[in-house]
Amino acid sequence: MKITIKVDPDLCIGAASCVAVADETFHLNDENKAEVLDHGKAETPTYERTLEVTEDEKNTIILAAQSCPTLAIAIFDESGAQLFPEV
């Protein structure tokens, strides 16, 4: 399955809780803002990325998003429906 992860850099305060939960998916850039990795591959990190994930990976990424104190991370499914935060 594919999910899209979007980080709002204006909301991100660099708490790094997402990195602690899912370091294969998130890291902090030089400005202490979370960026999305492609499963730890050496591709350029970005604030938005669509990833092919397993159910377990999806659940871990959602947990990482839930750990963000400012709700700076949004997760969407393949159809564009928002999985987190729930609307």
C-alpha positions in Angstrom: 0.0 0.0 0.0 1.1 3.6 -0.5 0.8 6.5 2.0 1.7 10.1 1.6 3.4 11.8 4.5 3.4 15.6 4.8 5.4 17.6 7.3 4.4 21.2 7.9 7.7 22.9 8.6 5.9 25.9 10.1 4.4 23.7 12.8 7.4 21.5 13.4 9.4 22.6 16.6 12.1 19.9 16.3 11.0 17.8 19.2 12.3 14.7 17.3 9.7 12.4 18.7 8.9 11.2 15.2 12.6 10.4 14.7 12.6 8.4 18.0 9.6 6.4 16.8 10.4 6.0 13.1 14.1 6.9 12.3 13.8 5.0 9.0 11.2 7.5 7.9 12.0 10.8 9.7 15.1 12.9 10.5 15.8 16.4 11.5 17.4 18.8 9.0 19.9 21.6 9.7 17.0 23.8 10.7 15.7 21.2 13.3 12.7 20.5 11.1 11.4 17.0 10.5 11.8 15.7 6.9 10.6 12.5 5.3 13.1 9.8 4.2 12.5 7.0 1.8 13.0 4.1 4.3 16.4 5.4 5.2 17.7 5.4 1.6 20.2 8.0 0.6 17.6 10.0 -1.4 17.1 13.7 -0.7 14.8 14.2 2.3 11.7 16.3 1.7 8.7 17.6 3.6 6.4 15.5 1.5 6.8 11.9 0.2 4.7 9.0 -1.0 6.0 5.7 0.2 5.2 2.0 -0.4 4.7 0.6 3.1 3.6 -2.6 4.8 0.8 -2.5 7.4 3.3 -2.6 10.2 5.3 0.3 8.7 2.1 2.3 8.2 1.2 1.8 11.8 4.7 2.8 13.0 4.6 6.0 10.9 1.2 6.9 12.2 2.5 6.4 15.8 5.4 8.7 14.9 2.9 11.3 13.6 0.8 10.9 16.8 3.9 11.5 18.9 4.4 15.0 17.4 3.4 17.6 20.1 2.3 20.1 17.4 0.6 17.8 15.0 3.0 18.9 12.2 2.7 15.5 10.4 -0.2 14.4 8.3 -0.7 11.0 6.8 -2.9 10.2 3.8 -3.9 6.9 2.1 -3.7 6.1 -1.6 -7.1 7.7 -2.2 -6.0 10.9 -0.6 -8.1 10.3 2.6 -6.4 11.7 5.7 -5.5 9.0 8.1 -3.9 11.3 10.7 -4.8 13.6 12.2 -8.3 12.5 12.0 -10.6 15.0 10.5 
